[in-house]
Amino acid sequence: MASQNEEIGRLTQHLGEMEVVAEDILTDRQQIIDLDRKRQKTREAVRVLSKDKKSQKQWVCFGDMFIKFPSDKTRRMLQQDFDQLDSEIGDLRRNLKPKVNKLRDLEMKEDIKGFDLNPLSREELKTLEGYCD
């Protein structure tokens, strides 16, 4: 009887671990989606500002206030925001892979083949383009 209770306890603990890791993965995926939406909006704003050559100043919302700000500074701020969001998304994606592998280990499944591959950097792509021409 004690052995059966110990087995049930271990199983419950194992399922609890799996649940925590799975919840963490889902949270990260949702955060990636939310940050990507913000990044897209920021990209749209930068594009609109680059097309508008007439206006010297733009209205910018800081918290609950609107302030008229020079266009070039606004564009730089938005570009910095875009770069920051891009960096955060990249970090989340890199941290997601080990979490998925941990979940698969807890599920006693094999690792996904090719899942640990990394995309080529811009410099690597430029180098490859030189060889392909």
N, CA, C and O atoms as a printed pandas DataFrame, in Angstrom:
     atom_number atom_name residue_name chain_id  residue_number  x_coord  y_coord  z_coord
0              1         N          MET        A               1    0.820   -1.197    0.000
1              2        CA          MET        A               1    0.000    0.000    0.000
2              3         C          MET        A               1    0.863    1.260    0.000
3              4         O          MET        A               1    0.578    2.223   -0.712
4              5         N          ALA        A               2    1.939    1.237    0.822
5              6        CA          ALA        A               2    2.830    2.389    0.879
6              7         C          ALA        A               2    3.522    2.576   -0.467
7              8         O          ALA        A               2    3.721    3.707   -0.912
8              9         N          SER        A               3    3.887    1.473   -1.115
9             10        CA          SER        A               3    4.547    1.539   -2.410
10            11         C          SER        A               3    3.631    2.160   -3.464
11            12         O          SER        A               3    4.074    2.937   -4.310
12            13         N          GLN        A               4    2.351    1.804   -3.397
13            14        CA          GLN        A               4    1.390    2.352   -4.347
14            15         C          GLN        A               4    1.216    3.851   -4.106
15            16         O          GLN        A               4    1.121    4.620   -5.063
16            17         N          ASN        A               5    1.172    4.275   -2.847
17            18        CA          ASN        A               5    1.050    5.701   -2.533
18            19         C          ASN        A               5    2.286    6.474   -3.007
19            20         O          ASN        A               5    2.173    7.593   -3.506
20            21         N          GLU        A               6    3.468    5.863   -2.845
21            22        CA          GLU        A               6    4.690    6.510   -3.316
22            23         C          GLU        A               6    4.673    6.655   -4.830
23            24         O          GLU        A               6    5.071    7.688   -5.370
24            25         N          GLU        A               7    4.213    5.623   -5.504
25            26        CA          GLU        A               7    4.130    5.652   -6.963
26            27         C          GLU        A               7    3.149    6.732   -7.421
27            28         O          GLU        A               7    3.431    7.463   -8.370
28            29         N          ILE        A               8    2.023    6.833   -6.763
29            30        CA          ILE        A               8    1.032    7.867   -7.099
30            31         C          ILE        A               8    1.620    9.246   -6.836
31            32         O          ILE        A               8    1.399   10.172   -7.617
32            33         N          GLY        A               9    2.362    9.392   -5.749
33            34        CA          GLY        A               9    3.001   10.668   -5.427
34            35         C          GLY        A               9    4.017   11.075   -6.488
35            36         O          GLY        A               9    4.057   12.232   -6.905
36            37         N          ARG        A              10    4.846   10.114   -6.928
37            38        CA          ARG        A              10    5.830   10.404   -7.976
38            39         C          ARG        A              10    5.140   10.763   -9.289
39            40         O          ARG        A              10    5.565   11.682   -9.990
40            41         N          LEU        A              11    4.082   10.040   -9.617
41            42        CA          LEU        A              11    3.347   10.318  -10.845
42            43         C          LEU        A              11    2.721   11.711  -10.792
43            44         O          LEU        A              11    2.761   12.455  -11.773
44            45         N          THR        A              12    2.153   12.053   -9.664
45            46        CA          THR        A              12    1.542   13.375   -9.496
46            47         C          THR        A              12    2.597   14.469   -9.608
47            48         O          THR        A              12    2.358   15.506  -10.226
48            49         N          GLN        A              13    3.766   14.238   -9.009
49            50        CA          GLN        A              13    4.851   15.214   -9.088
50            51         C          GLN        A              13    5.333   15.359  -10.526
51            52         O          GLN        A              13    5.586   16.473  -10.985
52            53         N          HIS        A              14    5.462   14.253  -11.234
53            54        CA          HIS        A              14    5.907   14.269  -12.627
54            55         C          HIS        A              14    4.906   15.028  -13.504
55            56         O          HIS        A              14    5.293   15.854  -14.331
56            57         N          LEU        A              15    3.629   14.741  -13.313
57            58        CA          LEU        A              15    2.602   15.453  -14.087
58            59         C          LEU        A              15    2.593   16.937  -13.753
59            60         O          LEU        A              15    2.372   17.775  -14.628
60            61         N          GLY        A              16    2.834   17.260  -12.489
61            62        CA          GLY        A              16    2.909   18.666  -12.084
62            63         C          GLY        A              16    4.068   19.380  -12.762
63            64         O          GLY        A              16    3.922   20.519  -13.205
64            65         N          GLU        A              17    5.228   18.714  -12.846
65            66        CA          GLU        A              17    6.393   19.287  -13.549
66            67         C          GLU        A              17    6.060   19.534  -15.007
67            68         O          GLU        A              17    6.371   20.593  -15.552
68            69         N          MET        A              18    5.425   18.552  -15.639
69            70        CA          MET        A              18    5.058   18.695  -17.045
70            71         C          MET        A              18    4.110   19.877  -17.233
71            72         O          MET        A              18    4.246   20.644  -18.186
72            73         N          GLU        A              19    3.168   20.013  -16.336
73            74        CA          GLU        A              19    2.190   21.107  -16.418
74            75         C          GLU        A              19    2.873   22.459  -16.290
75            76         O          GLU        A              19    2.536   23.393  -17.017
76            77         N          VAL        A              20    3.830   22.573  -15.372
77            78        CA          VAL        A              20    4.546   23.843  -15.169
78            79         C          VAL        A              20    5.345   24.208  -16.413
79            80         O          VAL        A              20    5.300   25.354  -16.861
80            81         N          VAL        A              21    6.072   23.252  -16.975
81            82        CA          VAL        A              21    6.876   23.515  -18.170
82            83         C          VAL        A              21    5.974   23.860  -19.353
83            84         O          VAL        A              21    6.270   24.790  -20.104
84            85         N          ALA        A              22    4.882   23.125  -19.525
85            86        CA          ALA        A              22    3.957   23.393  -20.632
86            87         C          ALA        A              22    3.327   24.776  -20.494
87            88         O          ALA        A              22    3.174   25.492  -21.483
88            89         N          GLU        A              23    2.965   25.146  -19.282
89            90        CA          GLU        A              23    2.379   26.476  -19.046
90            91         C          GLU        A              23    3.399   27.565  -19.355
91            92         O          GLU        A              23    3.047   28.603  -19.917
92            93         N          ASP        A              24    4.646   27.341  -18.997
93            94        CA          ASP        A              24    5.710   28.299  -19.282
94            95         C          ASP        A              24    5.899   28.462  -20.787
95            96         O          ASP        A              24    6.104   29.576  -21.269
96            97         N          ILE        A              25    5.833   27.358  -21.532
97            98        CA          ILE        A              25    5.959   27.410  -22.992
98            99         C          ILE        A              25    4.805   28.206  -23.596
99           100         O          ILE        A              25    5.016   29.053  -24.464
100          101         N          LEU        A              26    3.597   27.934  -23.139
101          102        CA          LEU        A              26    2.432   28.653  -23.670
102          103         C          LEU        A              26    2.499   30.143  -23.353
103          104         O          LEU        A              26    2.121   30.975  -24.178
104          105         N          THR        A              27    2.979   30.479  -22.166
105          106        CA          THR        A              27    3.123   31.884  -21.782
106          107         C          THR        A              27    4.135   32.577  -22.681
107          108         O          THR        A              27    3.895   33.691  -23.147
108          109         N          ASP        A              28    5.274   31.920  -22.929
109          110        CA          ASP        A              28    6.291   32.503  -23.808
110          111         C          ASP        A              28    5.769   32.678  -25.222
111          112         O          ASP        A              28    6.025   33.703  -25.853
112          113         N          ARG        A              29    5.045   31.699  -25.726
113          114        CA          ARG        A              29    4.492   31.810  -27.084
114          115         C          ARG        A              29    3.517   32.975  -27.197
115          116         O          ARG        A              29    3.525   33.703  -28.190
116          117         N          GLN        A              30    2.681   33.148  -26.182
117          118        CA          GLN        A              30    1.733   34.266  -26.203
118          119         C          GLN        A              30    2.471   35.593  -26.110
119          120         O          GLN        A              30    2.080   36.566  -26.756
120          121         N          GLN        A              31    3.520   35.643  -25.323
121          122        CA          GLN        A              31    4.302   36.862  -25.194
122          123         C          GLN        A              31    4.986   37.189  -26.528
123          124         O          GLN        A              31    5.074   38.357  -26.905
124          125         N          ILE        A              32    5.466   36.177  -27.235
125          126        CA          ILE        A              32    6.066   36.399  -28.548
126          127         C          ILE        A              32    5.034   36.996  -29.499
127          128         O          ILE        A              32    5.345   37.917  -30.254
128          129         N          ILE        A              33    3.816   36.479  -29.465
129          130        CA          ILE        A              33    2.749   36.986  -30.337
130          131         C          ILE        A              33    2.441   38.442  -30.004
131          132         O          ILE        A              33    2.309   39.272  -30.903
132          133         N          ASP        A              34    2.325   38.753  -28.716
133          134        CA          ASP        A              34    2.023   40.128  -28.301
134          135         C          ASP        A              34    3.144   41.096  -28.687
135          136         O          ASP        A              34    2.881   42.190  -29.187
136          137         N          LEU        A              35    4.387   40.688  -28.452
137          138        CA          LEU        A              35    5.515   41.547  -28.805
138          139         C          LEU        A              35    5.618   41.720  -30.314
139          140         O          LEU        A              35    5.984   42.794  -30.790
140          141         N          ASP        A              36    5.298   40.673  -31.070
141          142        CA          ASP        A              36    5.350   40.774  -32.525
142          143         C          ASP        A              36    4.299   41.753  -33.047
143          144         O          ASP        A              36    4.548   42.490  -34.001
144          145         N          ARG        A              37    3.137   41.758  -32.424
145          146        CA          ARG        A              37    2.105   42.744  -32.818
146          147         C          ARG        A              37    2.604   44.158  -32.571
147          148         O          ARG        A              37    2.432   45.034  -33.418
148          149         N          LYS        A              38    3.228   44.389  -31.407
149          150        CA          LYS        A              38    3.781   45.717  -31.109
150          151         C          LYS        A              38    4.872   46.071  -32.107
151          152         O          LYS        A              38    4.955   47.211  -32.564
152          153         N          ARG        A              39    5.708   45.096  -32.447
153          154        CA          ARG        A              39    6.796   45.337  -33.398
154          155         C          ARG        A              39    6.238   45.727  -34.762
155          156         O          ARG        A              39    6.767   46.628  -35.413
156          157         N          GLN        A              40    5.168   45.053  -35.202
157          158        CA          GLN        A              40    4.557   45.378  -36.492
158          159         C          GLN        A              40    3.975   46.792  -36.491
159          160         O          GLN        A              40    4.114   47.528  -37.467
160          161         N          LYS        A              41    3.323   47.163  -35.391
161          162        CA          LYS        A              41    2.764   48.522  -35.277
162          163         C          LYS        A              41    3.884   49.559  -35.312
163          164         O          LYS        A              41    3.751   50.610  -35.938
164          165         N          THR        A              42    4.984   49.252  -34.636
165          166        CA          THR        A              42    6.126   50.165  -34.619
166          167         C          THR        A              42    6.723   50.288  -36.013
167          168         O          THR        A              42    7.080   51.384  -36.443
168          169         N          ARG        A              43    6.834   49.164  -36.720
169          170        CA          ARG        A              43    7.349   49.187  -38.095
170          171         C          ARG        A              43    6.460   50.052  -38.980
171          172         O          ARG        A              43    6.961   50.828  -39.794
172          173         N          GLU        A              44    5.145   49.924  -38.827
173          174        CA          GLU        A              44    4.212   50.744  -39.608
174          175         C          GLU        A              44    4.413   52.222  -39.310
175          176         O          GLU        A              44    4.409   53.049  -40.222
176          177         N          ALA        A              45    4.588   52.558  -38.033
177          178        CA          ALA        A              45    4.774   53.958  -37.651
178          179         C          ALA        A              45    6.070   54.521  -38.225
179          180         O          ALA        A              45    6.094   55.656  -38.702
180          181         N          VAL        A              46    7.138   53.746  -38.185
181          182        CA          VAL        A              46    8.412   54.196  -38.753
182          183         C          VAL        A              46    8.260   54.430  -40.250
183          184         O          VAL        A              46    8.782   55.405  -40.791
184          185         N          ARG        A              47    7.554   53.544  -40.904
185          186        CA          ARG        A              47    7.361   53.678  -42.351
186          187         C          ARG        A              47    6.559   54.937  -42.690
187          188         O          ARG        A              47    6.895   55.657  -43.630
188          189         N          VAL        A              48    5.507   55.194  -41.926
189          190        CA          VAL        A              48    4.695   56.390  -42.167
190          191         C          VAL        A              48    5.539   57.644  -41.953
191          192         O          VAL        A              48    5.459   58.593  -42.734
192          193         N          LEU        A              49    6.348   57.646  -40.894
193          194        CA          LEU        A              49    7.196   58.808  -40.632
194          195         C          LEU        A              49    8.241   59.003  -41.725
195          196         O          LEU        A              49    8.563   60.142  -42.065
196          197         N          SER        A              50    8.774   57.921  -42.281
197          198        CA          SER        A              50    9.775   58.073  -43.336
198          199         C          SER        A              50    9.157   58.617  -44.615
199          200         O          SER        A              50    9.834   59.302  -45.382
200          201         N          LYS        A              51    7.896   58.326  -44.856
201          202        CA          LYS        A              51    7.237   58.821  -46.062
202          203         C          LYS        A              51    6.833   60.286  -45.929
203          204         O          LYS        A              51    6.787   61.009  -46.924
204          205         N          ASP        A              52    6.538   60.728  -44.703
205          206        CA          ASP        A              52    6.059   62.094  -44.478
206          207         C          ASP        A              52    7.241   63.049  -44.372
207          208         O          ASP        A              52    7.860   63.168  -43.314
208          209         N          LYS        A              53    7.550   63.729  -45.477
209          210        CA          LYS        A              53    8.682   64.658  -45.504
210          211         C          LYS        A              53    8.231   66.091  -45.201
211          212         O          LYS        A              53    9.070   66.966  -44.989
212          213         N          LYS        A              54    6.922   66.339  -45.179
213          214        CA          LYS        A              54    6.403   67.694  -44.991
214          215         C          LYS        A              54    6.452   68.132  -43.529
215          216         O          LYS        A              54    6.870   69.250  -43.227
216          217         N          SER        A              55    6.028   67.254  -42.629
217          218        CA          SER        A              55    5.902   67.644  -41.224
218          219         C          SER        A              55    7.252   67.606  -40.521
219          220         O          SER        A              55    8.013   66.648  -40.652
220          221         N          GLN        A              56    7.528   68.660  -39.780
221          222        CA          GLN        A              56    8.765   68.724  -39.001
222          223         C          GLN        A              56    8.574   68.134  -37.604
223          224         O          GLN        A              56    9.530   67.694  -36.965
224          225         N          LYS        A              57    7.313   68.134  -37.141
225          226        CA          LYS        A              57    7.024   67.605  -35.806
226          227         C          LYS        A              57    5.827   66.663  -35.880
227          228         O          LYS        A              57    4.958   66.789  -36.743
228          229         N          GLN        A              58    5.813   65.710  -34.942
229          230        CA          GLN        A              58    4.746   64.714  -34.870
230          231         C          GLN        A              58    4.184   64.675  -33.463
231          232         O          GLN        A              58    4.889   64.959  -32.494
232          233         N          TRP        A              59    2.923   64.327  -33.354
233          234        CA          TRP        A              59    2.329   64.120  -32.042
234          235         C          TRP        A              59    2.683   62.713  -31.568
235          236         O          TRP        A              59    2.489   61.733  -32.286
236          237         N          VAL        A              60    3.207   62.633  -30.345
237          238        CA          VAL        A              60    3.626   61.360  -29.774
238          239         C          VAL        A              60    2.941   61.199  -28.429
239          240         O          VAL        A              60    2.864   62.145  -27.645
240          241         N          CYS        A              61    2.447   60.002  -28.169
241          242        CA          CYS        A              61    1.767   59.718  -26.895
242          243         C          CYS        A              61    2.778   59.128  -25.912
243          244         O          CYS        A              61    3.362   58.075  -26.165
244          245         N          PHE        A              62    2.976   59.821  -24.787
245          246        CA          PHE        A              62    3.809   59.334  -23.689
246          247         C          PHE        A              62    2.898   59.112  -22.492
247          248         O          PHE        A              62    2.495   60.062  -21.821
248          249         N          GLY        A              63    2.575   57.845  -22.228
249          250        CA          GLY        A              63    1.650   57.553  -21.122
250          251         C          GLY        A              63    0.269   58.053  -21.454
251          252         O          GLY        A              63   -0.389   57.526  -22.351
252          253         N          ASP        A              64   -0.183   59.081  -20.731
253          254        CA          ASP        A              64   -1.516   59.644  -20.993
254          255         C          ASP        A              64   -1.416   61.072  -21.531
255          256         O          ASP        A              64   -2.393   61.819  -21.489
256          257         N          MET        A              65   -0.238   61.454  -22.036
257          258        CA          MET        A              65   -0.037   62.803  -22.578
258          259         C          MET        A              65    0.391   62.720  -24.038
259          260         O          MET        A              65    1.091   61.793  -24.447
260          261         N          PHE        A              66   -0.046   63.711  -24.815
261          262        CA          PHE        A              66    0.428   63.846  -26.191
262          263         C          PHE        A              66    1.371   65.038  -26.241
263          264         O          PHE        A              66    1.062   66.122  -25.747
264          265         N          ILE        A              67    2.539   64.809  -26.855
265          266        CA          ILE        A              67    3.553   65.851  -26.951
266          267         C          ILE        A              67    3.980   65.954  -28.408
267          268         O          ILE        A              67    4.149   64.942  -29.088
268          269         N          LYS        A              68    4.152   67.179  -28.879
269          270        CA          LYS        A              68    4.644   67.373  -30.243
270          271         C          LYS        A              68    6.157   67.270  -30.197
271          272         O          LYS        A              68    6.834   67.996  -29.469
272          273         N          PHE        A              69    6.671   66.333  -31.009
273          274        CA          PHE        A              69    8.078   65.970  -30.959
274          275         C          PHE        A              69    8.668   66.083  -32.358
275          276         O          PHE        A              69    7.957   65.825  -33.329
276          277         N          PRO        A              70    9.926   66.454  -32.503
277          278        CA          PRO        A              70   10.546   66.510  -33.845
278          279         C          PRO        A              70   10.475   65.138  -34.549
279          280         O          PRO        A              70   10.645   64.093  -33.922
280          281         N          SER        A              71   10.229   65.174  -35.829
281          282        CA          SER        A              71   10.039   63.935  -36.604
282          283         C          SER        A              71   11.256   63.022  -36.563
283          284         O          SER        A              71   11.112   61.809  -36.414
284          285         N          ASP        A              72   12.456   63.589  -36.693
285          286        CA          ASP        A              72   13.642   62.739  -36.721
286          287         C          ASP        A              72   13.876   62.049  -35.376
287          288         O          ASP        A              72   14.282   60.887  -35.340
288          289         N          LYS        A              73   13.625   62.755  -34.273
289          290        CA          LYS        A              73   13.761   62.129  -32.951
290          291         C          LYS        A              73   12.690   61.066  -32.741
291          292         O          LYS        A              73   12.951   60.019  -32.148
292          293         N          THR        A              74   11.491   61.341  -33.229
293          294        CA          THR        A              74   10.409   60.367  -33.117
294          295         C          THR        A              74   10.759   59.096  -33.879
295          296         O          THR        A              74   10.551   57.989  -33.384
296          297         N          ARG        A              75   11.291   59.264  -35.084
297          298        CA          ARG        A              75   11.677   58.115  -35.892
298          299         C          ARG        A              75   12.780   57.303  -35.203
299          300         O          ARG        A              75   12.743   56.073  -35.195
300          301         N          ARG        A              76   13.766   58.009  -34.624
301          302        CA          ARG        A              76   14.847   57.309  -33.914
302          303         C          ARG        A              76   14.311   56.554  -32.700
303          304         O          ARG        A              76   14.722   55.422  -32.444
304          305         N          MET        A              77   13.391   57.177  -31.947
305          306        CA          MET        A              77   12.801   56.504  -30.777
306          307         C          MET        A              77   12.043   55.257  -31.202
307          308         O          MET        A              77   12.164   54.204  -30.577
308          309         N          LEU        A              78   11.265   55.382  -32.263
309          310        CA          LEU        A              78   10.506   54.240  -32.753
310          311         C          LEU        A              78   11.438   53.136  -33.252
311          312         O          LEU        A              78   11.165   51.954  -33.041
312          313         N          GLN        A              79   12.527   53.508  -33.905
313          314        CA          GLN        A              79   13.480   52.511  -34.380
314          315         C          GLN        A              79   14.141   51.802  -33.206
315          316         O          GLN        A              79   14.368   50.594  -33.261
316          317         N          GLN        A              80   14.453   52.541  -32.146
317          318        CA          GLN        A              80   15.018   51.921  -30.944
318          319         C          GLN        A              80   14.011   50.968  -30.312
319          320         O          GLN        A              80   14.372   49.872  -29.882
320          321         N          ASP        A              81   12.747   51.388  -30.256
321          322        CA          ASP        A              81   11.699   50.497  -29.742
322          323         C          ASP        A              81   11.601   49.227  -30.581
323          324         O          ASP        A              81   11.472   48.124  -30.050
324          325         N          PHE        A              82   11.663   49.404  -31.904
325          326        CA          PHE        A              82   11.594   48.259  -32.809
326          327         C          PHE        A              82   12.752   47.303  -32.546
327          328         O          PHE        A              82   12.555   46.091  -32.458
328          329         N          ASP        A              83   13.963   47.852  -32.419
329          330        CA          ASP        A              83   15.142   47.013  -32.168
330          331         C          ASP        A              83   15.030   46.293  -30.833
331          332         O          ASP        A              83   15.398   45.124  -30.722
332          333         N          GLN        A              84   14.519   46.993  -29.811
333          334        CA          GLN        A              84   14.341   46.384  -28.492
334          335         C          GLN        A              84   13.324   45.241  -28.546
335          336         O          GLN        A              84   13.555   44.172  -27.980
336          337         N          LEU        A              85   12.214   45.468  -29.219
337          338        CA          LEU        A              85   11.201   44.422  -29.364
338          339         C          LEU        A              85   11.752   43.234  -30.137
339          340         O          LEU        A              85   11.485   42.084  -29.789
340          341         N          ASP        A              86   12.517   43.510  -31.182
341          342        CA          ASP        A              86   13.128   42.448  -31.978
342          343         C          ASP        A              86   14.071   41.612  -31.111
343          344         O          ASP        A              86   14.097   40.385  -31.210
344          345         N          SER        A              87   14.830   42.279  -30.277
345          346        CA          SER        A              87   15.762   41.585  -29.381
346          347         C          SER        A              87   15.008   40.711  -28.368
347          348         O          SER        A              87   15.387   39.566  -28.125
348          349         N          GLU        A              88   13.942   41.262  -27.784
349          350        CA          GLU        A              88   13.150   40.502  -26.809
350          351         C          GLU        A              88   12.513   39.271  -27.450
351          352         O          GLU        A              88   12.491   38.196  -26.851
352          353         N          ILE        A              89   12.002   39.429  -28.656
353          354        CA          ILE        A              89   11.397   38.295  -29.366
354          355         C          ILE        A              89   12.450   37.226  -29.643
355          356         O          ILE        A              89   12.192   36.034  -29.476
356          357         N          GLY        A              90   13.637   37.658  -30.065
357          358        CA          GLY        A              90   14.719   36.715  -30.318
358          359         C          GLY        A              90   15.118   35.951  -29.064
359          360         O          GLY        A              90   15.346   34.743  -29.112
360          361         N          ASP        A              91   15.201   36.663  -27.936
361          362        CA          ASP        A              91   15.546   36.013  -26.672
362          363         C          ASP        A              91   14.489   34.989  -26.273
363          364         O          ASP        A              91   14.815   33.880  -25.850
364          365         N          LEU        A              92   13.229   35.368  -26.409
365          366        CA          LEU        A              92   12.149   34.441  -26.060
366          367         C          LEU        A              92   12.188   33.199  -26.942
367          368         O          LEU        A              92   11.997   32.083  -26.458
368          369         N          ARG        A              93   12.434   33.392  -28.234
369          370        CA          ARG        A              93   12.494   32.245  -29.149
370          371         C          ARG        A              93   13.665   31.331  -28.815
371          372         O          ARG        A              93   13.532   30.108  -28.849
372          373         N          ARG        A              94   14.819   31.930  -28.492
373          374        CA          ARG        A              94   15.980   31.106  -28.125
374          375         C          ARG        A              94   15.727   30.328  -26.838
375          376         O          ARG        A              94   16.145   29.177  -26.719
376          377         N          ASN        A              95   15.050   30.943  -25.880
377          378        CA          ASN        A              95   14.773   30.266  -24.602
378          379         C          ASN        A              95   13.648   29.256  -24.718
379          380         O          ASN        A              95   13.500   28.391  -23.855
380          381         N          LEU        A              96   12.852   29.356  -25.774
381          382        CA          LEU        A              96   11.725   28.446  -25.955
382          383         C          LEU        A              96   12.194   27.044  -26.335
383          384         O          LEU        A              96   11.587   26.057  -25.920
384          385         N          LYS        A              97   13.242   26.949  -27.102
385          386        CA          LYS        A              97   13.725   25.646  -27.579
386          387         C          LYS        A              97   14.120   24.715  -26.433
387          388         O          LYS        A              97   13.691   23.561  -26.423
388          389         N          PRO        A              98   14.929   25.174  -25.460
389          390        CA          PRO        A              98   15.257   24.265  -24.351
390          391         C          PRO        A              98   14.038   23.857  -23.526
391          392         O          PRO        A              98   13.972   22.744  -23.006
392          393         N          LYS        A              99   13.074   24.775  -23.415
393          394        CA          LYS        A              99   11.859   24.446  -22.658
394          395         C          LYS        A              99   11.058   23.354  -23.357
395          396         O          LYS        A              99   10.534   22.448  -22.709
396          397         N          VAL        A             100   10.966   23.444  -24.675
397          398        CA          VAL        A             100   10.244   22.421  -25.443
398          399         C          VAL        A             100   10.976   21.083  -25.322
399          400         O          VAL        A             100   10.349   20.035  -25.165
400          401         N          ASN        A             101   12.311   21.130  -25.398
401          402        CA          ASN        A             101   13.089   19.896  -25.235
402          403         C          ASN        A             101   12.886   19.295  -23.850
403          404         O          ASN        A             101   12.780   18.076  -23.710
404          405         N          LYS        A             102   12.833   20.143  -22.828
405          406        CA          LYS        A             102   12.612   19.646  -21.466
406          407         C          LYS        A             102   11.239   18.983  -21.360
407          408         O          LYS        A             102   11.103   17.926  -20.745
408          409         N          LEU        A             103   10.227   19.604  -21.960
409          410        CA          LEU        A             103    8.885   19.025  -21.935
410          411         C          LEU        A             103    8.881   17.674  -22.652
411          412         O          LEU        A             103    8.277   16.717  -22.166
412          413         N          ARG        A             104    9.541   17.591  -23.786
413          414        CA          ARG        A             104    9.600   16.314  -24.514
414          415         C          ARG        A             104   10.334   15.258  -23.693
415          416         O          ARG        A             104    9.964   14.084  -23.719
416          417         N          ASP        A             105   11.379   15.670  -22.960
417          418        CA          ASP        A             105   12.077   14.730  -22.069
418          419         C          ASP        A             105   11.135   14.243  -20.971
419          420         O          ASP        A             105   11.105   13.053  -20.657
420          421         N          LEU        A             106   10.367   15.165  -20.389
421          422        CA          LEU        A             106    9.424   14.773  -19.339
422          423         C          LEU        A             106    8.341   13.845  -19.887
423          424         O          LEU        A             106    7.845   12.968  -19.181
424          425         N          GLU        A             107    7.981   14.051  -21.159
425          426        CA          GLU        A             107    6.984   13.188  -21.800
426          427         C          GLU        A             107    7.610   11.889  -22.296
427          428         O          GLU        A             107    6.919   11.010  -22.812
428          429         N          MET        A             108    8.938   11.780  -22.132
429          430        CA          MET        A             108    9.704   10.611  -22.573
430          431         C          MET        A             108    9.578   10.389  -24.077
431          432         O          MET        A             108    9.434    9.263  -24.552
432          433         N          LYS        A             109    9.638   11.512  -24.815
433          434        CA          LYS        A             109    9.628   11.482  -26.274
434          435         C          LYS        A             109   10.995   11.902  -26.774
435          436         O          LYS        A             109   11.753   12.561  -26.062
436          437         N          GLU        A             110   11.306   11.519  -27.998
437          438        CA          GLU        A             110   12.567   11.908  -28.613
438          439         C          GLU        A             110   12.550   13.397  -28.931
439          440         O          GLU        A             110   11.493   13.999  -29.115
440          441         N          ASP        A             111   13.764   13.983  -28.993
441          442        CA          ASP        A             111   13.868   15.374  -29.416
442          443         C          ASP        A             111   13.440   15.490  -30.873
443          444         O          ASP        A             111   13.602   14.554  -31.656
444          445         N          ILE        A             112   12.905   16.625  -31.219
445          446        CA          ILE        A             112   12.479   16.871  -32.593
446          447         C          ILE        A             112   13.722   17.097  -33.435
447          448         O          ILE        A             112   14.556   17.938  -33.100
448          449         N          LYS        A             113   13.849   16.368  -34.505
449          450        CA          LYS        A             113   15.022   16.504  -35.364
450          451         C          LYS        A             113   14.975   17.842  -36.104
451          452         O          LYS        A             113   13.955   18.215  -36.682
452          453         N          GLY        A             114   16.099   18.551  -36.070
453          454        CA          GLY        A             114   16.181   19.838  -36.744
454          455         C          GLY        A             114   15.630   20.991  -35.934
455          456         O          GLY        A             114   15.692   22.139  -36.375
456          457         N          PHE        A             115   15.093   20.710  -34.760
457          458        CA          PHE        A             115   14.483   21.753  -33.943
458          459         C          PHE        A             115   15.534   22.692  -33.362
459          460         O          PHE        A             115   15.236   23.851  -33.074
460          461         N          ASP        A             116   16.759   22.204  -33.190
461          462        CA          ASP        A             116   17.794   23.023  -32.583
462          463         C          ASP        A             116   18.605   23.809  -33.603
463          464         O          ASP        A             116   19.641   24.380  -33.261
464          465         N          LEU        A             117   18.152   23.847  -34.847
465          466        CA          LEU        A             117   18.837   24.616  -35.876
466          467         C          LEU        A             117   18.624   26.106  -35.655
467          468         O          LEU        A             117   17.572   26.530  -35.177
468          469         N          ASN        A             118   19.620   26.887  -36.004
469          470        CA          ASN        A             118   19.519   28.337  -35.896
470          471         C          ASN        A             118   19.523   28.940  -37.294
471          472         O          ASN        A             118   20.199   28.424  -38.184
472          473         N          PRO        A             119   18.779   30.025  -37.503
473          474        CA          PRO        A             119   18.785   30.654  -38.825
474          475         C          PRO        A             119   20.134   31.311  -39.093
475          476         O          PRO        A             119   20.881   31.625  -38.166
476          477         N          LEU        A             120   20.432   31.512  -40.361
477          478        CA          LEU        A             120   21.657   32.198  -40.732
478          479         C          LEU        A             120   21.555   33.671  -40.372
479          480         O          LEU        A             120   20.488   34.275  -40.479
480          481         N          SER        A             121   22.666   34.239  -39.947
481          482        CA          SER        A             121   22.691   35.669  -39.644
482          483         C          SER        A             121   22.728   36.451  -40.951
483          484         O          SER        A             121   22.933   35.872  -42.018
484          485         N          ARG        A             122   22.532   37.751  -40.870
485          486        CA          ARG        A             122   22.551   38.583  -42.074
486          487         C          ARG        A             122   23.926   38.536  -42.746
487          488         O          ARG        A             122   24.030   38.519  -43.973
488          489         N          GLU        A             123   24.973   38.516  -41.925
489          490        CA          GLU        A             123   26.324   38.463  -42.471
490          491         C          GLU        A             123   26.542   37.139  -43.220
491          492         O          GLU        A             123   27.137   37.125  -44.298
492          493         N          GLU        A             124   26.061   36.037  -42.648
493          494        CA          GLU        A             124   26.194   34.734  -43.295
494          495         C          GLU        A             124   25.410   34.687  -44.604
495          496         O          GLU        A             124   25.867   34.110  -45.591
496          497         N          LEU        A             125   24.226   35.300  -44.603
497          498        CA          LEU        A             125   23.432   35.343  -45.838
498          499         C          LEU        A             125   24.141   36.152  -46.920
499          500         O          LEU        A             125   24.151   35.760  -48.087
500          501         N          LYS        A             126   24.732   37.279  -46.535
501          502        CA          LYS        A             126   25.456   38.097  -47.513
502          503         C          LYS        A             126   26.632   37.316  -48.090
503          504         O          LYS        A             126   26.908   37.395  -49.287
504          505         N          THR        A             127   27.323   36.564  -47.238
505          506        CA          THR        A             127   28.443   35.751  -47.702
506          507         C          THR        A             127   27.974   34.693  -48.685
507          508         O          THR        A             127   28.610   34.464  -49.713
508          509         N          LEU        A             128   26.856   34.046  -48.365
509          510        CA          LEU        A             128   26.307   33.011  -49.260
510          511         C          LEU        A             128   25.867   33.614  -50.589
511          512         O          LEU        A             128   26.059   33.000  -51.639
512          513         N          GLU        A             129   25.284   34.801  -50.558
513          514        CA          GLU        A             129   24.833   35.429  -51.794
514          515         C          GLU        A             129   26.003   35.666  -52.745
515          516         O          GLU        A             129   25.851   35.574  -53.964
516          517         N          GLY        A             130   27.171   35.971  -52.179
517          518        CA          GLY        A             130   28.357   36.178  -52.993
518          519         C          GLY        A             130   28.784   34.909  -53.713
519          520         O          GLY        A             130   29.277   34.969  -54.839
520          521         N          TYR        A             131   28.597   33.750  -53.065
521          522        CA          TYR        A             131   28.960   32.481  -53.686
522          523         C          TYR        A             131   27.930   31.995  -54.688
523          524         O          TYR        A             131   28.266   31.265  -55.621
524          525         N          CYS        A             132   26.683   32.392  -54.504
525          526        CA          CYS        A             132   25.594   31.897  -55.368
526          527         C          CYS        A             132   25.470   32.681  -56.664
527          528         O          CYS        A             132   24.815   32.221  -57.599
528          529         N          ASP        A             133   26.075   33.836  -56.738
529          530        CA          ASP        A             133   25.925   34.664  -57.943
530          531         C          ASP        A             133   26.657   34.130  -59.125
531          532         O          ASP        A             133   26.614   34.729  -60.199
